[in-house]
Amino acid sequence: MRSTFNVLFYVKKNQPKKNGLCPVMGRITIDGQIVQFSCKFDIDPKIWDVDAGRASGRTEQAREANRLLDQIGASLTKHYREIVNRDGFVSAEKVKNAYLGMDMRYETLLKVFERHNEDFEKMYQAGSRSWRTLYKYQNVYKLLKEFIKYRYNRSDIALKEIQPAFITDFELFLRTEKDCGSTTIWLYMMPLRRMITTAINNGWLQRDPFFEYSIAPDVKDRGYLTKEEIKMLMEATYIKEDRTLVRDMFIFSCFTGFAFTDLYSMTIDNLQSSFDDKHKWLVKRRDKSNVASTVPVLEIPLKILEKYRGLADGDKLLPVPCYDKAKVILKDIVKQAGIEKNVTWHMSRHTYATEICLTNGVPIESLAKMLGHKNIRTTQIYAKITHEKLSRDADLLANRLNGIAEFKAASF
């Protein structure tokens, strides 16, 4: 879909000068957008052909006027083509500014996104960011590039051109063309939102296109292992050593709450005992968010640390296998242990939040610190109130009420 580019010249007859000449004006129209500018010369309105948009006759004045108009038209066409080839999009204002020597190369969405991803990749290589988050940013960049081509037939779009309709159209594209659900779209909108915030902070965009836009992830029941299932997994025996290793690493995650990527990158320095209580603690910034996570080492993970002491390469704390291998083995060992749930590695994090911490009275504020969450609302997504804790809290409430004299004296 090519832009409709047109240049028209006319005489401003309502503003004649003292010598009777009138200024010649130019009008650029691109896709219905119109801008006007002065051609910076005057002409006798009597020799102007309104229909042709040029001077008529063979006089020297007419020939000189038409020569200037031809130069201006050729220059505008040249600037138009350069802008299209350079930026992939064009506007009447941009062509006018280029002709007048005020060309301002607008920042574009994909260029800003590309620079962000390059910087993020450097941080990942430095060990301060997660490769999964980098992959998400790279994937959203590709989707936006495909969407802009699909919707606007362009290679990029200026940030100043992004309107609220761009956001809703992108959501529709993800739903219909990519068959994404609300949770996936919610995840993909966050990197785009970050680019828009960057543009606003740098003054490249004045109005927030996300204003009044909202989308929420689908509410799903996040699974976790019960005490009985954890015990089944711990008591299971395996012939192959790699099965036992993966089981132990998974149990370690269940009792510390660390995601696989954090477990894999954990070093000896992350194991600390500098607190006053002299207990062992795991202190590590999460690979995903770079937020500090502080977790006490309970008896079971402490035994696992002792079991694998000195067996990891370099300064690694534990000999954690690669994720692709670990997730395949996990499916197998869970099945052998007699657990019928569809267990993923991230379920160990849910298990720590629910069965290990909340069920045993750990306040959600402390849990948020252990899980390394920026916002306690994220912790609430992980948290579940188990039947055991609910029953215990009900008993506690009943005992307290029974101890209140006013309630004891009541009769019905």
N, C-alpha and C positions, 0 to 999 in steps of 0.2 A: 504494500500500500504506500505509494509515493505521495509526497506532499504536493499540494497545488500551489505553485509559485507564479506570481504575476506582478508586473511592474507597470504602473500607469503614471503619466505626466500630465499636469494640468496647470493652468494659470490662475493665480489668486487675484481675480478682477476686482474684488471688493476692497483691496488695499493698494490702489495705484499710487505711484510716487509723483513728485512734483513735475518730473519730466514726462509724465504720461505712461511710463513703462510699469509693468506689473511683474512681481516675482514669480518664477517658475518653481513649482513644487513637485515632489515625487511621492508616490504612494505604493507601498509594498504590501501585498496580500499573500499570506500563506495559511492554508487551511482555515480560511475565514477570519483570521486575525489580521488587522490592518494597522500599519504605522505610517506616519507621514514625515517628510523631511524637506528641507530647502535645498534646491539645486544650486543655490548661490549665484544665480544670474537672472537678469530681468529681460523682458521682451515686450514688444509692442503687441497688445492684445488683438489688434486688427489683423495681424498675420498668423494668429494662432488657430489651428484646425482642431476643434474640440473633439470631433469624432476620431481623428487619427492620433491625437495626443502629441502632435508635432507642429513645427512651424511650416507654413505653406509658402510657396513662391520660390523665386530664384535669387532673391536679394542676398547680399553679403550677410545681413543680420540673420536671415532664415537659415542659410547654410551653416553659419557658425553655431547657431542655437541647436540645430539637428546634430552637428558633430559632437557637441557637448553631451546631448541627450544619449547618443550612441555610446559614448565613453562611459557615462554613468550606468546605463543599462548593462553593458558588458562587465563593468566592475561589480555590480550587484549580483549578476549571474555567477561570476567567478567566486565571490564570497559565499554565495548560497551553496555551490557545489563543494567547496572546501569544508564548510561546516558540516554538511551531510556526511562526507567521507571521514571527517575527523571525529565527530561526536555521535554520529548515527541518528541524530535528531536535529531539527532546525525550527526556528521561530522567526517571525517577521522582525521582532525586536533585535534578535541576534544578528541578522543580516544588516539591519540599519546600523547597529553599533560597530560592526566590522567595517562597513563602508566609511563611517565617520571617524574611524581610528580609535574607537572606544571598545574594541572587542574584549569581552570578559569571558574567559572559558569557565563555564559553570561546572561545578562539581557534579559528578554523576553518581548514581546509586552503586553501580557495579564497580566503579573505580574506587570508591570509598570502601566498599566491602572487600575488594581485592587487597587493598593496603592493610586493612584490619586483619585479614587472614594471614598475610605475610608476617605481620608483627606477632600474631598469636602463635604461628608455627615456630617462630624464634623462641618464644617463651616456653613452648612445649619442649623444644630441643634442649632448653636450659633446665628442664625438669620442674618448672613452676606451673604448668598447665597439663590437663588431661588430654590424651590423644582422642578420646571419645568426644570431648567437647569440640576439639579441632575438626574432627570428622563431621560433626553436626553443622558447624559453620560452613565447611566446604560443600556439604550437601545442599544446604539452603541457598548458597551462592549459585550452584548449578540450576536449582529449581527456579530461582528468580530470573536467571539468564534465559532459561527456556520459556518462562511465562512472558517476559517482555517481548520476546520474539513472537510468541503465539498470539498475544493480545494486541501488541502495537506494531508488529513487524519491524522492530528496531533491534539494534545490538545493545542499547543502553538507554537510560532515561535520566534526564536532569533531575536533581533533587528538588529544584524549584517547581517542577511540573507535577510532583507527586501530590495527589489529592486523596481524600478519604476513600473515593471510589477505587483507587489503586489497591488499597488494603483489602476491601471486600471482594474485589475481582480476583486477587491472589488467593484468598480463601476459597472462592468458588472453583478456581483452577485446581487447587489441591484436592478438593472434594470430588470433583467430577472427572478431571483428567488423570489424577494420581490416586484416586480412591482412598484418600486419607480420612481418618476419623478425627473427632474433635480433639482428642489428646495429642495426636501427632501434629495437627495444625497448631495447637497451642504451643507445642515445643518449637515448631518451625517459625512461629511469629516472634518468638523472643529474640533471635538473632537479628531479624528485620527491625524490630523495635530498638535494638541497640544501635543499629546504623542510623535510624531516624534521630535518636537522642544525640548521637555524635554530630549529625548535621545541624541540629538546632543549637547545640552548644558552640559550634563554630560559626554560626551565623549564615550557614548555607541554605537554611530553610527557616522560614518565619512562622509558619503555622503547622501544628502537629497533626498529621493525618490520622493518627491513632486516637485523636480526641473523640470521645463517645463510642469508640470501638471496644468491644470486650468479647472474650471467648474463654471458656473454662474447660479443663480436661474432664473427660468422663470419669465419674466416680466408680472405681473398681475395688473389689475386695482384695486387699493385698494379703497374700497367704503368708503363713509362718508355721514353724514346727512347734508342736506341743512338747511338754516335758517328756511324755511317753515316747514320742517319735525321736526326740534327741537321744534318749536312752537307747532306743532300738539301733540307732545309727552308731552310737558309741560302742555298743556291745557286739556289733557285727564283726566277723573275722573274714579276712580276704587272703587268698593265696598269693596274689601278685602284690609286690611292694608298692607299685604306683597307685593301686587302689587304696591301700592303707594311707599313703601320703596325702592323697586328695581328700580322703575322709577326715584326716587330722586337720588339714588346712581349712576345710569347711567348718568343722567344729570350732576351730580357733576363731573364725569369723563370727560364728553364732554367739561366742562369749566375749567378743570385743566390739562387734558392730562395724568393722572396717570392710569397705567394698574390696572387690578382688584387686583392682588396680592399686589401691593403697597397700594391700597385703603384699603384692608383688614387689612394690618399690620400697618397702619398709627396710630400714637399715638398723644396725646395732645401736647407732646413736639415738634412735627413736625410743629405745628402752631406757627409762630413767628412774631414778630413786631419790630425787632431790627434794621430795616433799617431806614435811615434818613427820608424817606418819610412817615413813620408811618403807611404805609399800612400793611395789614395782608399778610403774605407769608407762603407758605407751602415749607418747606425745608426737603428733605428726600433723602437718598441714595436708589436707585432702588434695589429691591430684586434680579432682574435678573443679573445685572452687577456691583452692588455696586458703581455705579457712582452717584454723587450728582445731584439732580434735584431741581431747585429753581423756584417756580411758584407763581405768584401773585394771591391772592384770589379776584376774581371779585365779582360783586354784587350778582349774582345768587348763586354761591357756598357759599357765605357768609350767605345768607338767609337759605340755607340748613343746614349749620352748626348751626345756631341759632335754627332752627326747631328741630334738634335732639340733642341739647346740654343736656348732662347728661344721655342720654339713652343708651349709649354704655357700655359694660362691662369693668371693670378695667380701664386701662389708654388708651383704644382705643378712637380714635377721633370720629368715626361714627359706628353705629350698622350695619355693613355690614354682610349680610347673607353668608352662604357657597356658593362657586362658582357653584356647581352642581345645587343647588336650584335656584340661581340667573339667570343662563343662560336659564333655562327652563321657568321661569317666564318672562324673557325679551322677548322671542319669542311671548308669549301670549299678553303682554301689547303693543308691537309694532303693532301686528295685530289689536288689539282693537282700537289703535289710528289711524288706517287707512293708515299706512305706508306699502307699498308693498315690500320694500327691504328685503333681507335676512340680518338682523342686528345681528352682533356678539358684544360681549362686547368690544373687541379690536377696533371695529369701532369707539368707543368714542374717542380713542387716535388719530385716523385719522381725526376725526371731529375737534378736538382741533387744530391739526396742520394746517388743511386746512381752514375750515370755520371760526374758531374763531380767529386764529393768522394771517396766511398769507394773507387772504382776507382783513384783517383790517390793513395791512401794517407793521406787526411785522417782522423785519429782520430775515432771516433764521439762522444767527449766534446766535441771542437771543433765537430763537425757539429751537435750538440744546441744549442750556443750560437748557431750561425749560423741555425738554423731557428727559434730562439726557443721551444724546448720547455721546459716546467717539469720534465718527467721524462724521463730517458734512455730509458725503456721505450717512450715514444712515438716516439722517433727510431728505435728498433729495428724498429718497424712499417714505417717508410718504407724503411729500409735493406735493400739486397739485395747479395749478394756475386756479382758478375758473373764469368763464366767467365774473363775477362781477368785480373781480380785474383786469382782462385783459381790460375790458371796461374802468375802472377808470384810469388805467395806460395809455391807448390810449388817453383819454381825456387830461390827464396831459401833455403828450408829445405834443399833438396838440396845447395846450395853450402856451407851452414854445416856440414852433417853431413860433407861430404867433407873439410872442413878440420879435423875432430877426429881426432887421431892414433889414439885407441883404436878408433874405428870403421874407420879405414883399415886397421889391422893385422888386423882380423877376417877369418878365412877359413872357408869351409864346404865 
